[in-house]
């Protein structure tokens, strides 16, 4: 190859790399998309759209023990949440039916389990289970690039007593191939103190699609196309591509029980690269949070499960005095189609930290 050919080849490669980089930047910093809402009181749901494409649905049906966002979509239209048990898909895990979409609950609130309630399936209630009841939507605001939903809920214990008022603001942001959900939840006690006692079963979580799980070798309960459930040795891991990376550089299932400012889950759904990031907030209790992030698809931030995460060396029981409140703030970033690197995540994390 002569010198002119080499120079031409180098210029060609450089041009292609520059174009690809520019395309990725344009996708992530692309046009703001209008976020809209459609309420359906009969179905107990509010659909959220970005430029008329499904973003997610806020729902509170009677057969679930808390309000959830389900399903959740990437900008491409790819569903990043598990379908089971609401709309199960063949090949999905059929475990933990109380883990639905995206939610915030806790496993020990004055001795009541809000996290695990409904663990026997849709419409079931556990003996000590608490229920989070949706009261009303306080505010719906549509804008170009973002939309806001403010809701009121009441936490009701297993005896039927109301113990917490919840006020939650959701900000839905749509920009290029990025989807963002910011959740700010204020929990206020009523006439009596409320204790969120130390447990790993919490707090802000997503149950992700099968493809975004981490490969495993254990026995797995799989949902079949005919509605039956089979226990299989999950040795092939076909299409199972997920992996974790924390802001502190820890990878894989080793992230469980560690502390980090944010956590990245990345993989592919088919040929499409997907990244899901959960960001903690500096004003949250016990920042930076511990991570109850499991290989089987549970992706959860829990700042309060200290005893389990430190193997008994420490303990944290968070008490909310009568009439007082505590606020939890989380950001979820979903990137579709290309890599989402450390510097980019830091930018969105810092933006969130300064925003609220």
C-alpha positions as CSV (number, residue, x, y, z in Angstrom):
1,X,0.0,0.0,0.0
2,X,1.5,3.4,-1.1
3,X,1.7,6.5,1.2
4,X,-1.3,8.2,-0.5
5,X,-3.5,5.1,0.1
6,X,-2.5,4.9,3.8
7,X,-3.3,8.6,4.3
8,X,-6.7,8.1,2.6
9,X,-7.4,5.1,4.8
10,X,-6.5,6.9,8.0
11,X,-8.7,9.9,7.0
12,X,-11.6,7.5,6.1
13,X,-11.4,5.7,9.5
14,X,-11.1,9.1,11.3
15,X,-14.1,10.5,9.5
16,X,-16.2,7.4,10.2
17,X,-15.2,7.5,13.9
18,X,-16.0,11.2,14.1
19,X,-19.4,10.6,12.4
20,X,-20.3,7.7,14.7
21,X,-19.3,9.8,17.8
22,X,-21.3,12.7,16.5
23,X,-24.3,10.5,15.9
24,X,-24.1,9.1,19.4
25,X,-23.9,12.7,20.9
26,X,-26.8,13.8,18.7
27,X,-28.9,10.8,19.9
28,X,-28.2,11.6,23.6
29,X,-28.5,15.3,23.2
30,X,-31.3,15.1,20.6
31,X,-34.6,16.9,20.2
32,X,-36.8,17.2,23.3
33,X,-40.0,15.1,22.9
34,X,-43.3,16.2,24.2
35,X,-44.5,14.2,27.2
36,X,-48.2,13.7,27.5
37,X,-50.6,11.8,29.9
38,X,-53.8,9.9,29.3
39,X,-55.9,9.2,32.5
40,X,-58.1,6.1,32.7
41,X,-59.8,6.1,36.0
42,X,-61.8,2.9,35.2
43,X,-58.6,0.9,34.6
44,X,-56.9,2.8,37.5
45,X,-54.0,3.9,35.3
46,X,-52.3,6.9,33.7
47,X,-50.4,6.3,30.5
48,X,-47.4,8.4,29.8
49,X,-46.1,9.0,26.2
50,X,-43.1,10.7,24.6
51,X,-44.1,12.1,21.2
52,X,-47.0,9.6,21.3
53,X,-44.8,6.6,21.9
54,X,-45.3,4.7,25.1
55,X,-43.0,5.7,27.9
56,X,-44.6,4.0,30.9
57,X,-47.9,3.6,32.8
58,X,-48.6,4.6,36.4
59,X,-51.1,2.0,37.7
60,X,-52.8,1.1,41.0
61,X,-55.1,-1.9,40.4
62,X,-56.7,-3.7,43.3
63,X,-54.7,-6.9,42.7
64,X,-51.3,-5.1,43.4
65,X,-50.3,-4.0,46.8
66,X,-48.8,-0.7,45.8
67,X,-48.8,1.8,42.8
68,X,-46.2,0.9,40.2
69,X,-44.8,2.2,36.9
70,X,-45.3,-0.7,34.5
71,X,-44.3,-1.3,31.8
72,X,-41.2,0.9,31.3
73,X,-39.9,1.5,27.8
74,X,-36.6,2.7,26.2
75,X,-36.8,5.4,23.6
76,X,-36.7,2.7,20.9
77,X,-39.9,1.1,22.2
78,X,-38.0,-1.8,23.8
79,X,-39.6,-2.9,27.2
80,X,-37.0,-2.9,29.9
81,X,-39.2,-4.3,32.7
82,X,-40.3,-7.9,33.2
83,X,-43.8,-8.8,32.1
84,X,-44.6,-11.4,34.8
85,X,-47.0,-11.5,36.6
86,X,-49.2,-8.9,34.8
87,X,-48.3,-9.8,31.2
88,X,-46.0,-12.8,31.4
89,X,-43.8,-13.7,28.4
90,X,-42.5,-17.1,27.5
91,X,-39.1,-17.7,28.9
92,X,-39.3,-15.2,31.7
93,X,-38.6,-16.0,35.4
94,X,-41.8,-16.7,37.3
95,X,-40.5,-15.8,40.8
96,X,-41.2,-13.0,43.2
97,X,-44.6,-11.9,41.7
98,X,-44.6,-8.9,44.0
99,X,-41.7,-7.4,42.1
100,X,-43.5,-5.5,39.3
101,X,-42.2,-2.7,37.1
102,X,-40.7,0.1,39.1
103,X,-41.8,0.9,42.7
104,X,-40.9,2.2,46.2
105,X,-41.8,0.2,49.3
106,X,-40.1,-1.2,52.4
107,X,-40.1,-4.5,54.2
108,X,-40.4,-3.5,57.8
109,X,-42.6,-0.5,58.7
110,X,-43.7,-0.8,62.3
111,X,-43.5,-4.5,61.8
112,X,-45.5,-4.5,58.5
113,X,-44.1,-5.9,55.3
114,X,-45.0,-3.5,52.4
115,X,-42.2,-4.9,50.2
116,X,-43.2,-8.6,50.1
117,X,-46.9,-8.3,50.3
118,X,-48.5,-10.1,47.4
119,X,-45.7,-12.6,47.1
120,X,-48.1,-15.4,46.5
121,X,-49.4,-13.8,43.3
122,X,-51.7,-11.1,42.0
123,X,-54.6,-10.4,44.3
124,X,-53.0,-12.1,47.3
125,X,-52.2,-10.5,50.7
126,X,-49.6,-11.7,53.2
127,X,-50.6,-12.0,56.9
128,X,-48.3,-9.1,58.0
129,X,-48.4,-7.3,54.7
130,X,-49.1,-3.6,54.3
131,X,-50.8,-1.9,51.3
132,X,-50.0,1.4,49.7
133,X,-53.3,2.9,48.5
134,X,-53.4,5.5,45.7
135,X,-55.6,8.4,46.8
136,X,-55.5,10.9,43.9
137,X,-53.4,12.6,41.3
138,X,-52.6,16.1,42.6
139,X,-51.0,17.5,39.5
140,X,-50.4,16.6,35.8
141,X,-48.3,18.9,33.7
142,X,-47.2,18.4,30.1
143,X,-44.2,20.1,28.6
144,X,-41.9,19.8,25.6
145,X,-39.2,17.4,26.8
146,X,-40.7,16.6,30.2
147,X,-43.9,16.0,32.1
148,X,-44.8,16.0,35.8
149,X,-47.1,13.8,37.8
150,X,-47.8,14.4,41.5
151,X,-49.7,11.8,43.4
152,X,-50.9,11.1,47.0
153,X,-50.9,7.7,48.7
154,X,-51.6,6.3,52.1
155,X,-49.6,3.4,53.7
156,X,-52.1,1.1,55.5
157,X,-50.8,-1.6,57.9
158,X,-52.0,-5.2,58.1
159,X,-54.6,-4.2,60.7
160,X,-56.1,-1.5,58.5
161,X,-54.6,1.5,60.3
162,X,-53.2,4.4,58.2
163,X,-49.6,5.0,59.3
164,X,-48.0,7.1,56.6
165,X,-49.0,9.8,54.1
166,X,-47.0,9.7,50.8
167,X,-46.6,12.5,48.4
168,X,-44.7,11.6,45.2
169,X,-43.5,13.7,42.3
170,X,-42.5,12.0,39.1
171,X,-40.6,13.9,36.4
172,X,-40.6,12.1,33.0
173,X,-37.9,13.4,30.7
174,X,-37.5,12.4,27.0
175,X,-34.6,13.6,25.0
176,X,-33.1,11.8,22.0
177,X,-32.4,8.2,22.9
178,X,-32.5,9.0,26.6
179,X,-35.5,8.4,28.9
180,X,-35.3,9.7,32.5
181,X,-37.6,9.2,35.5
182,X,-37.0,11.2,38.6
183,X,-39.0,10.1,41.7
184,X,-39.2,12.3,44.8
185,X,-41.2,10.7,47.6
186,X,-42.0,12.3,50.9
187,X,-43.3,10.0,53.6
188,X,-45.0,11.7,56.6
189,X,-46.1,10.0,59.8
190,X,-49.5,10.7,61.3
191,X,-50.4,10.6,65.0
192,X,-47.8,8.0,65.9
193,X,-44.1,7.5,65.2
194,X,-43.2,5.2,62.4
195,X,-40.1,3.1,62.4
196,X,-38.5,1.8,59.2
197,X,-36.6,-1.0,60.8
198,X,-33.4,-2.4,59.3
199,X,-34.0,-4.9,56.6
200,X,-32.5,-5.7,53.1
201,X,-36.0,-5.9,51.7
202,X,-36.4,-2.5,50.1
203,X,-36.6,0.2,48.8
204,X,-36.6,1.8,45.4
205,X,-36.5,-0.9,42.7
206,X,-36.9,-2.1,39.2
207,X,-37.6,-5.7,38.1
208,X,-35.9,-5.8,34.7
209,X,-36.5,-7.8,31.5
210,X,-35.0,-11.3,31.3
211,X,-32.4,-10.3,28.8
212,X,-30.9,-7.8,31.2
213,X,-30.4,-10.3,34.0
214,X,-26.9,-11.6,34.7
215,X,-26.1,-15.1,33.5
216,X,-26.6,-17.8,36.1
217,X,-26.1,-21.5,36.7
218,X,-28.9,-22.2,39.2
219,X,-32.4,-23.7,38.8
220,X,-34.9,-21.2,37.5
221,X,-38.7,-21.1,37.4
222,X,-39.6,-20.2,33.8
223,X,-42.9,-19.2,32.4
224,X,-44.0,-21.2,29.4
225,X,-46.1,-20.0,26.4
226,X,-49.0,-22.3,27.5
227,X,-49.2,-20.6,31.0
228,X,-47.4,-23.4,32.9
229,X,-44.2,-22.9,34.9
230,X,-41.2,-25.2,34.6
231,X,-38.2,-25.5,36.8
232,X,-35.1,-25.6,34.6
233,X,-31.4,-25.6,35.1
234,X,-30.4,-22.2,33.6
235,X,-27.1,-23.4,32.0
236,X,-27.3,-22.0,28.5
237,X,-28.2,-18.4,29.3
238,X,-29.2,-17.7,25.8
239,X,-29.7,-14.0,25.3
240,X,-29.0,-13.2,29.0
241,X,-26.5,-10.4,28.7
242,X,-26.7,-8.1,31.8
243,X,-23.9,-6.9,34.0
244,X,-23.6,-4.3,36.8
245,X,-21.1,-1.6,37.3
246,X,-21.1,0.8,40.3
247,X,-19.9,4.3,40.5
248,X,-17.0,2.9,42.6
249,X,-15.9,0.5,39.8
250,X,-17.3,-2.7,41.2
251,X,-18.7,-5.2,38.6
252,X,-21.2,-8.0,38.4
253,X,-23.0,-9.6,41.4
254,X,-20.2,-8.3,43.7
255,X,-22.1,-5.0,43.8
256,X,-24.7,-6.5,46.2
257,X,-24.4,-4.9,49.6
258,X,-21.8,-2.3,48.5
259,X,-22.3,1.5,48.7
260,X,-22.3,3.7,45.6
261,X,-23.6,7.0,44.3
262,X,-25.1,5.3,41.2
263,X,-25.4,1.8,39.7
264,X,-25.4,0.9,36.0
265,X,-27.0,-2.2,34.6
266,X,-26.1,-2.8,30.9
267,X,-26.7,-5.5,28.3
268,X,-28.6,-6.1,25.1
269,X,-32.1,-6.9,24.2
270,X,-31.7,-8.7,20.9
271,X,-29.2,-6.5,19.0
272,X,-30.0,-3.4,20.8
273,X,-27.7,-2.1,23.6
274,X,-29.6,-1.0,26.7
275,X,-28.3,0.8,29.8
276,X,-30.3,1.4,32.9
277,X,-28.9,3.6,35.7
278,X,-30.3,4.3,39.1
279,X,-28.9,7.4,40.8
280,X,-28.9,8.1,44.5
281,X,-29.2,11.7,45.8
282,X,-26.9,13.4,48.3
283,X,-29.9,14.5,50.4
284,X,-31.2,11.0,50.9
285,X,-30.9,9.3,54.3
286,X,-27.6,7.3,54.7
287,X,-26.1,8.5,51.4
288,X,-24.5,6.9,49.4
289,X,-27.0,4.1,49.4
290,X,-26.4,0.3,49.7
291,X,-27.4,-1.8,46.7
292,X,-29.8,-4.7,46.9
293,X,-29.0,-5.5,43.2
294,X,-29.4,-9.2,42.3
295,X,-28.4,-11.1,39.2
296,X,-31.9,-12.5,38.7
297,X,-33.3,-9.1,37.7
298,X,-34.0,-7.2,40.9
299,X,-32.3,-3.9,40.7
300,X,-32.8,-2.0,44.0
301,X,-31.3,0.8,46.0
302,X,-31.8,0.4,49.8
303,X,-30.1,2.9,52.1
304,X,-31.6,1.3,55.3
305,X,-30.7,-2.4,55.1
306,X,-27.4,-1.9,56.9
307,X,-27.5,-4.9,59.2
308,X,-27.6,-7.4,56.3
309,X,-25.2,-5.4,54.1
310,X,-22.6,-5.1,56.8
311,X,-23.1,-8.7,58.1
312,X,-24.3,-7.5,61.4
313,X,-21.5,-5.0,62.1
314,X,-23.9,-2.0,62.0
315,X,-27.7,-1.4,62.2
316,X,-30.0,1.5,61.2
317,X,-33.6,1.9,62.3
318,X,-35.0,5.1,60.7
319,X,-37.7,6.7,62.9
320,X,-40.2,9.3,61.7
321,X,-41.6,11.2,64.7
322,X,-45.3,12.0,64.8
323,X,-46.1,14.7,62.2
324,X,-42.6,14.6,60.8
325,X,-41.4,13.4,57.3
326,X,-38.5,12.0,55.4
327,X,-37.9,12.3,51.7
328,X,-36.3,9.8,49.2
329,X,-35.1,11.0,45.8
330,X,-34.0,8.7,42.9
331,X,-33.3,9.1,39.2
332,X,-33.5,6.4,36.6
333,X,-31.8,6.9,33.2
334,X,-32.5,4.6,30.3
335,X,-30.2,4.8,27.3
336,X,-31.0,3.0,24.1
337,X,-28.8,1.9,21.2
338,X,-25.2,2.7,22.3
339,X,-22.8,2.7,25.2
340,X,-23.4,5.1,28.2
341,X,-20.1,5.7,29.7
342,X,-18.9,6.9,33.2
343,X,-18.5,10.5,32.3
344,X,-22.0,10.7,30.7
345,X,-23.6,9.1,33.8
346,X,-21.7,11.5,36.1
347,X,-23.1,14.4,34.1
348,X,-26.7,13.2,34.6
349,X,-26.0,12.3,38.3
350,X,-24.6,15.8,39.0
351,X,-27.6,17.4,37.2
352,X,-29.9,15.5,39.5
353,X,-27.9,16.2,42.6
354,X,-28.2,20.0,41.9
355,X,-31.8,19.9,40.7
356,X,-33.5,19.1,44.0
